[in-house]
């Protein structure tokens, strides 16, 4: 793999300023709508508390907070807020899918049409892929390691009645077996990790995307891990430096203004502003790795 090229392509979205700006603005709009909606939900359920707080009536506010009537209000707020968060999460996922399709097109790779059903299937694919990795669907013999770990654990439990030393010994073996199975699950996850991109690139079934990801990543797991680590470190360093510079700026600003809470607010705002840029970078990193994987034949 061309690791230097992968790092460079992780930031290729910068070369497409107009289209990148469109999706960044969409992310910002969704964030604003989410927080405005959350504030509106809070206003509906806690209007009385907010009124008392604004009026500075501390005694009445404390009495209202301790009142049993606060429980239904809080429960209602929590229920509606969770629903609103799910809607927000779905909207963010939809825009994230658009970013991945944008990244595919930027590499002249196929990009399938997208709609709400496609996005819901994309989310479902992520869940199915995790279960497929855990259950070793594409390599069932790996489950023998899990069965061995369970059997060794059972023997260790029963051995306590016979000999603590034997129990400890089997406990160590069980731990090693579970650890080995964890490595297997991670391996399976990497092999299936490109299924979402396969799914977005063409109109294929979830099962087909999983099978193709398993095929195209054969013999390339270490290369994918190294590319992900190298690209991830490059992205992390860039945004860490940006955060550090901004943190120094806000510290100076707080020192000059004397407003302590200003730094907290500005840091939250900065996190919201750079979050879409991080999504862009990791999306382009994933597509760069995918392009490298499909460009070379699968190894046996």
Residue, then its C-alpha position, 0 to 999 in steps of 0.5 A: x500500500x502507498x501509505x504516504x498517498x493514503x495520508x495525503x488523500x485523507x485530506x483531499x476533501x480540502x481540494x473540493x472546497x465548494x462541495x465540502x463546504x456544502x456538507x460542512x454547512x449541513x452538519x452545522x445546521x443539524x447541530x444548531x437544529x438539535x440544540x435549539x430543539x433540545x432547548x425547546x423541549x426543555x422549555x416545554x417540560x420545565x417552563x415553571x422552573x425556568x420562570x422561577x430561575x429567571x425571576x431569581x426566586x431560589x426558595x420557590x425553585x428549590x421547592x419545585x425541584x423537590x416536588x413529586x410533580x418534577x418526576x413526570x416532567x423529567x420522564x417526559x423530557x427524557x423520553x422526547x429528548x431521546x427520540x429527538x436525539x435518535x432523529x438527529x443521529x439518523x440525520x447526521x448518519x444520512x449526511x455522513x453517507x453523503x460524505x462517503x459517496x462524495x469521497x468515492x466520487x472524488x476517487x472516480x469510484x462508483x457511488x450508488x444512489x442514496x435514500x432514507x431506506x439505503x441509509x437505514x440498511x447502511x445502519x443495519x449493515x453495521x450491526x449485522x457486521x458486528x454480529x458476523x464478526x462475533x459469531x465468526x460467520x465467515x470462518x466458523x472454525x474460529x468458534x472452537x476457540x470460544x467453546x474452548x474458553x467456555x469449557x475451560x472456564x467451567x472446568x476452572x469453576x468446578x476445580x475450585x472444589x478440588x484444588x485451587x491450584x488446578x482451578x487457577x491453572x485452568x483459569x489462566x488457560x480460559x483467559x488466554x482462550x478468551x483473549x485469543x477469541x478477542x483477537x479473532x473478533x478484531x480480525x473478523x471486524x477488519x475483514x468485514x470493515x469495508x462492507x459499508x463502503x462496498x454497500x455504498x458503492x453499488x446497489x448490493x444486498x447486505x449479505x453481498x457487501x459482507x461477502x465481498x469485503x471478506x474476499x477483497x481483504x484476504x491477506x491484507x489485514x496487516x496492511x489495512x491496520x497499518x494504513x488505518x494507524x498511519x492515517x489516523x495518527x496524521x488526522x489526530x496530530x493535525x486536529x490536536x495541533x489545531x485544538x492546542x493553538x485554539x486552547x492557547x488563544x482562548x486562555x489568553x482571551x480569558x486572562x484578558x477578559x476575566x470571564x472564566x466560563x468563556x473558555x468552556x463555551x469557546x471550546x465547545x464551539x470549537x469542538x462543534x466546528x471541527x467535528x465535521x472536518x474530522x468526519x471528512x478526514x476519516x471518510x476520505x481515509x476509509x475510501x483511500x484504503x478501500x481504493x488501495x485494497x481493490x486495486x491489488x489482487x487478494x492474497x491467499 
